[in-house]
Amino acid sequence: MAIQRGSTHKLVMIRETTFGTTPTTPTMFEMPITNFSKKSTQSMLKSEQIRSHPFVDKALNGYFMHEIGIDFELQSAVHDKLLEQVFGVAIASKAAKFTDALLGMSLESQAGAGSLFDNFVGAYLNKMTITASGNDTAPVKVSTSGMAKTGLLDVGATIATAVTAAANNDPFIFSGATLTVAAASTAVVAGTINFDRVVDPLMLWGSATPREYIPGAVTASGTITVPYDDGTQSTLVEAFTSCALVFKFANSGATIYRQFTFPVAKLTSIERTINTRGGLMQVINWEALYDSSSATICTLATE
């Protein structure tokens, strides 16, 4: 028996119309990834009965939990389906607003050149980090994580009726990226965007599986590293002035992009470390707030 290899692995997904239910005869979509992590854990309930020894001698099964993580290099079209999962809404007319909703998807991890299948149903993504750096040799990187309501490991048959292969698009790169702060184009060396949605499972008597997952508070924050050219950014921090942040990630010709706009944000801290005779940098932390005009915390524009 030969070990399974990453070179023969494929990850496919489809959005669920009803959370926790795979669509009938699903045509699933291949997701290009740099990493897919899956951890299935059987929780153990330990008896606290006092016996004639100091050891636990009874363990009962609790819930079966499935954690997932999907990392990829951001590119057009194919990864929009994962962005929609985080935003909680489908992209329409090349735009989307971050919503107070939780989308479910069915995932299948195919190994062994299509002979072993791990299926995850009612899967969701509630955390996402986007990273781009001018000092990095890699394209724009995205890391996501979430959970799945149910899962089956090493199944002998696929749940997909058909699979749509991923388009062979180039990932976005830092040289195609731009940053706008308070309506001003801003020189930037590196930046991150973090989305984090609190999700609470509702556990009821009679089942080891949550009846539903309840979306809660959402935070959007990150950092930007900018050259210490002047006092523009420190003024925004000191005055605690609200400003709009616009992160635009694009291909090498800047013709295809994904733009994240945070209409209201605060620059919460600024750090300058002087440890070189060369250029000085400023690391600025920011956090987005709800914007009543657009009724969201973040909008996504695509082209």
C-alpha positions in Angstrom: 0.0 0.0 0.0 1.4 3.4 -1.0 1.1 6.6 1.0 -1.3 9.2 -0.2 0.3 12.2 -1.9 -0.7 15.9 -2.1 0.1 15.9 -5.8 -3.0 13.7 -6.4 -5.3 15.6 -4.0 -8.3 17.7 -5.1 -10.6 19.9 -3.1 -14.1 20.5 -4.5 -17.1 22.5 -3.1 -20.6 23.6 -3.7 -22.8 26.1 -1.9 -25.7 24.7 0.0 -29.2 26.1 -0.6 -30.3 24.6 2.7 -27.6 24.8 5.4 -26.3 21.2 6.2 -27.8 19.6 3.1 -25.8 18.8 -0.1 -27.8 19.8 -3.2 -29.2 17.0 -5.3 -27.0 15.9 -8.1 -24.3 18.5 -7.3 -21.9 19.9 -9.9 -19.0 20.8 -7.6 -16.2 23.3 -8.2 -12.5 22.6 -7.9 -10.6 25.0 -5.6 -6.9 25.7 -6.2 -5.3 25.7 -2.8 -1.9 25.9 -1.1 -3.1 24.1 2.0 -6.2 22.3 3.2 -6.3 21.2 6.9 -9.0 19.0 8.3 -9.3 17.8 11.9 -12.0 15.5 13.1 -12.2 15.1 16.8 -14.4 12.9 18.9 -15.0 14.7 22.2 -14.8 12.5 25.3 -17.1 12.9 28.4 -15.3 11.6 31.4 -17.2 10.1 34.3 -16.5 11.8 37.7 -17.7 8.9 39.8 -15.4 8.2 42.8 -14.2 4.7 42.9 -11.5 2.8 44.8 -8.7 4.1 42.6 -7.6 7.6 41.3 -8.2 6.9 37.6 -10.9 7.7 35.1 -12.4 4.4 34.0 -15.4 5.5 32.0 -15.3 7.6 28.9 -18.5 8.4 26.9 -18.6 9.8 23.4 -19.7 13.5 23.1 -19.9 15.4 19.8 -17.9 14.7 16.7 -16.3 18.0 15.7 -14.8 18.9 12.3 -12.4 21.8 11.9 -11.4 22.9 8.4 -8.8 25.4 7.0 -8.4 26.5 3.4 -5.4 28.5 2.3 -4.9 29.8 -1.3 -3.3 32.4 -3.5 -6.0 34.9 -4.3 -7.1 34.9 -8.0 -10.1 35.9 -10.0 -13.3 34.0 -10.5 -12.6 30.6 -8.9 -12.0 31.9 -5.3 -15.0 34.2 -5.4 -17.0 31.2 -4.1 -14.9 31.2 -0.9 -15.1 35.0 -0.5 -18.9 34.6 -0.7 -18.8 32.1 2.1 -17.0 34.6 4.3 -19.2 37.5 3.3 -22.3 35.5 3.8 -23.8 36.5 0.5 -23.4 35.8 -3.3 -21.6 38.3 -5.5 -24.1 40.0 -7.8 -23.4 42.6 -10.4 -19.7 42.4 -9.5 -20.3 43.5 -5.9 -21.1 42.1 -2.5 -21.7 43.5 1.0 -20.6 41.7 4.2 -23.8 40.5 5.8 -25.1 39.1 9.1 -25.6 35.6 7.6 -23.9 32.3 7.5 -23.6 30.3 4.3 -23.1 26.6 4.2 -21.2 24.6 1.7 -20.5 20.9 1.0 -16.8 20.1 0.7 -15.1 17.0 -0.6 -11.4 16.3 -0.1 -10.4 13.7 -2.7 -7.2 11.7 -2.1 -5.7 8.6 -3.7 -6.2 9.9 -7.2 -10.0 9.8 -6.6 -10.3 6.6 -4.5 -10.7 8.1 -1.0 -13.1 10.9 -0.2 -13.6 12.9 3.0 -17.0 14.7 2.9 -18.0 17.7 5.0 -21.5 19.0 5.0 -22.8 22.2 6.6 -19.2 23.6 6.3 -18.7 27.3 6.9 -15.8 29.8 7.0 -15.9 32.3 9.8 -12.3 33.6 9.7 -10.2 34.9 6.9 -6.8 36.7 6.6 -5.5 38.3 3.5 -1.8 39.2 3.3 0.3 41.0 0.8 3.8 42.2 1.1 6.3 43.9 -1.2 9.1 41.9 0.5 7.4 38.6 -0.2 8.1 36.3 -3.1 4.6 34.8 -3.0 1.4 36.1 -4.5 -1.4 37.6 -2.4 -2.1 35.0 0.3 -5.4 34.1 1.9 -5.9 31.9 5.0 -9.4 30.8 6.1 -10.8 28.5 8.8 -14.1 27.2 10.0 -16.2 24.2 11.0 -18.4 21.6 9.5 -21.7 20.3 10.9 -21.1 16.7 9.8 -18.3 14.7 8.2 -17.5 11.3 6.8 -13.9 10.2 6.4 -12.4 7.8 3.8 -15.7 7.2 2.0 -15.3 5.0 -1.1 -17.4 7.1 -3.5 -17.7 10.8 -4.4 -20.8 12.9 -3.6 -20.2 15.0 -6.7 -22.3 14.3 -9.8 -19.8 16.3 -11.8 -16.8 18.5 -11.1 -16.0 21.8 -12.8 -12.3 22.2 -13.2 -10.7 25.4 -11.8 -9.8 28.1 -14.4 -6.1 28.4 -14.9 -5.9 32.1 -13.8 -2.8 33.8 -12.5 -2.9 34.7 -8.8 -2.9 38.4 -7.8 0.5 39.8 -6.9 1.7 42.7 -4.6 2.8 44.9 -7.6 -0.8 45.0 -8.7 -2.1 46.1 -5.3 -3.0 49.6 -4.1 -4.1 51.1 -0.8 -6.2 54.2 -0.3 -6.5 55.8 3.2 -8.9 58.7 3.7 -9.3 59.1 0.0 -5.6 59.5 -0.5 -3.4 57.0 -2.4 -1.0 55.7 0.2 2.4 54.1 -0.3 2.4 50.7 1.4 5.0 47.9 2.0 2.7 45.3 3.5 -0.9 44.9 4.7 -3.3 42.4 6.2 -7.1 42.2 6.4 -8.6 40.0 9.1 -12.3 39.0 9.2 -13.6 37.2 12.2 -17.2 36.1 12.7 -18.3 34.6 16.0 -20.4 31.4 15.4 -22.2 29.6 18.3 -23.4 26.0 17.8 -26.8 25.2 19.3 -26.6 21.8 21.0 -29.8 20.2 22.1 -30.7 17.0 24.0 -31.0 13.9 21.8 -28.3 14.7 19.3 -24.5 14.9 19.2 -24.7 17.3 16.2 -25.6 21.0 16.5 -29.2 21.7 15.4 -27.9 25.0 13.9 -25.0 27.4 13.9 -25.8 31.0 15.1 -23.8 33.8 13.6 -22.8 36.5 16.1 -20.4 39.5 16.3 -18.2 40.3 13.3 -14.9 42.2 13.5 -12.7 43.4 10.6 -9.2 44.6 11.4 -5.7 44.5 10.2 -2.3 46.2 9.8 -0.6 48.3 7.2 3.1 48.9 7.0 3.9 52.3 5.3 7.1 54.3 4.8 7.7 57.0 7.4 7.5 59.9 4.9 5.6 62.4 6.9 3.0 62.9 9.6 -0.1 62.0 7.7 -0.9 58.7 9.4 0.1 59.9 12.9 -2.4 62.7 12.6 -5.2 60.2 11.9 -4.2 58.1 14.9 -3.9 61.1 17.3 -7.2 62.7 16.2 -8.9 59.3 16.2 -10.4 60.3 12.9 -12.7 58.0 11.0 -11.4 57.2 7.5 -12.2 54.9 4.6 -9.7 52.2 3.7 -9.6 50.7 0.2 -7.5 47.6 -0.4 -7.3 46.6 -4.1 -5.6 43.4 -5.2 -5.0 42.8 -8.8 -3.1 40.8 -11.5 0.1 41.9 -13.0 -1.6 44.2 -15.5 -4.1 45.5 -12.8 -6.9 44.7 -15.2 -8.5 42.0 -13.0 -9.0 42.9 -9.4 -10.8 42.3 -6.1 -11.3 45.5 -4.1 -12.2 45.5 -0.4 -13.6 48.8 0.9 -14.1 49.6 4.6 -16.2 52.8 4.6 -15.5 53.6 8.2 -12.3 52.6 10.0 -10.1 53.8 12.8 -6.3 53.8 12.9 -5.8 52.6 16.4 -2.1 52.5 16.9 1.2 53.4 15.1 4.5 51.8 15.8 7.9 53.0 14.6 11.0 51.0 15.3 14.4 52.6 14.7 16.9 49.9 14.3 18.6 50.6 11.0 20.5 53.4 9.2 18.1 52.8 6.3 14.5 53.6 5.7 12.1 53.8 8.6 8.7 52.1 8.6 5.4 52.6 10.4 3.2 49.7 11.4 -0.4 50.8 11.8 -3.2 48.8 13.3 -6.7 49.5 12.1 -10.3 48.3 12.8 -13.4 48.8 10.7 -16.8 50.0 12.1 -20.3 49.6 10.8 -21.3 52.2 8.2 -25.0 53.1 8.3 -24.9 54.6 4.8 -23.9 51.4 3.1 -25.4 49.2 5.8 -22.2 47.0 6.1 -18.7 46.9 7.4 -17.1 46.0 4.1 -18.0 46.0 0.4 -16.4 43.8 -2.3 -16.0 44.9 -5.9 -14.8 42.6 -8.6 -13.7 42.9 -12.2 
